[in-house]
Amino acid sequence: MFKLDKDISEEFKLSDFPKINAPAIAFPYLRAYISNLTLQSGFEPVMLPSINFVNLAKEKE
């Protein structure tokens, strides 16, 4: 559960943070988790490719 001092503004929602920065921070952890999960399950490790979130955001615009 997260609590904020202020409401999330439209300016924040349209900023780069939720589209680029937050996914770029979280993705390496997701990538490592999936790799370790598949490896420890006895399967070939699934290595997700790196993603350039800046280019991905530009392509979506």
Secondary structure, DSSP 8 states (H G I E B T S, - for coil): ----SS---HHHHTSHIIIIIHHHHHHHHHHHHHHHHHHHTTS---------HHHHHHHH-
